Amino acid sequence: MKLAIGIIFCFLLLGVDSQRWTSFVKEAGQGARDMWRAYSDMREANWKGADKYFHARGNYDAARRGPGGAWAAKVISDAREGIQRLTGHGAEDSRADQFANEWGRSGKDPNHFRPAGLPRKY
């Protein structure tokens, strides 16, 4: 609770109006939900070679929400890749995942990474 009050106080000091701040928070929540949906779809599809597509799609959907969504997508993507590196996943795979993440966040079409035969549902 103290952290939340501290953050709000900092925003007030910096002159960030509450409407932009609440919009950013709303976008971040929606972006986090987009990332979760892409992750859930990836797990459900269980499709070989579809990992990069779902990375790009989650980041694309989240970033389209606005600055808050793009921020959430970056934080979630970076955290996920950091955890994977700590658990011994390869650095090359992590770089490829981050490339797909950035591709999606920049507004480029995630279908660039779509594997052949992946059901249209995704």
N, C-alpha and C positions, 0 to 999 in steps of 0.2 A: 504494500500500500504506500509505503514511504517513497519507493522508487517511482510509482505512478505520479504522486504529487510532485516529486522533484522534476520529472520530465515535463509536466504541465507548467510548472514554474519557469523552467528554462525556456519553453516555447513563448511564454508571456514576456520574459525578458528580451528574447530575440525578436519580438514583434510579429511572430507568426500568428495570423488570425485563426480563430477557432474553426472557421468554416473550412479553410484549407487543411488544417490539421485533422479534423474529423473525416474529411474526404480521403486524405492520405491513409488514415487508419482503416477506413472502410475498404479502400482499394487493396490494401495489404491483406486484409482478411479474405477478400474475394480471390486474390491472387494465390494465397496459401491453399484455398479450397481447389483452385484450378490445378495446382501442383499435386495435391492429394488425388484428385480425379485421374490425372495422367498416370500417377504411380499405381493406383488401383486398377486402371485399365491395362497397364503393362503386366501386372501380376495375373489378371484374369485372362488376358490373351495368351500369355506364356508362349510367345512366338519368337523363335530363334532369329536373331538379327534385328529385332525391333527396338532394342534399348535406346539407340540414338534418336529414333523417331519420337518415342515417348518423352525423352528429355527435351527435345526441340518443341514438341507440342505443348507440354506443360508450361515451359517458359514463354512461348508465344501467347498462349491464352492468358497467362497471368499478366504479362507486360501490356496487353491490350486494355487492361483495366485502368491503366494510368501509372503515374510515378510510384504510387504505393504498391501496386501489383508487381511492377518491375523490380522494386526493392525487395519484396518478399521472395520473388523468384531467384534473385541473385543470392540472398542470404541462405535460402533453403538449398540451392544448388551447390554453393560453396561448402556449406556444412556437410552435405551428403558426400561430396568428393573428399573432403578432409577426413571424414570418418572412414571412408573406403581405403584411403591411403594408409591410415593408421592400422587398419586390419589386414594390410598386406596385399591389396589389389594393386595391379600394375600401374605405374605412372603413365605409360602410353595409353592405356584404356581411360585413365582419368582425364588426360589431355583431350582425347577424342570426345568424351562425355562433355567436357567444358566447352569444346568447340560447338557441339550440338546445342548446349544451353545458350551460349551467346548468339548462335544463329537464330534461335527462336525468339530470344529477348529483343533482338534487333528488328524484328518484324518480318523476317524472311520466312518463306513457306516451309513449314515443318515436313511437308510431304516429300521434300528433297531426300529425307532419310527413310521414307516409308519402304519397308521391304515388300517384295513381290508376294502376292497372295494373302497379305494381312487382311482379315475381314473388314468390309466397309464400315462396320459398326464402330471401328476405332478411327 
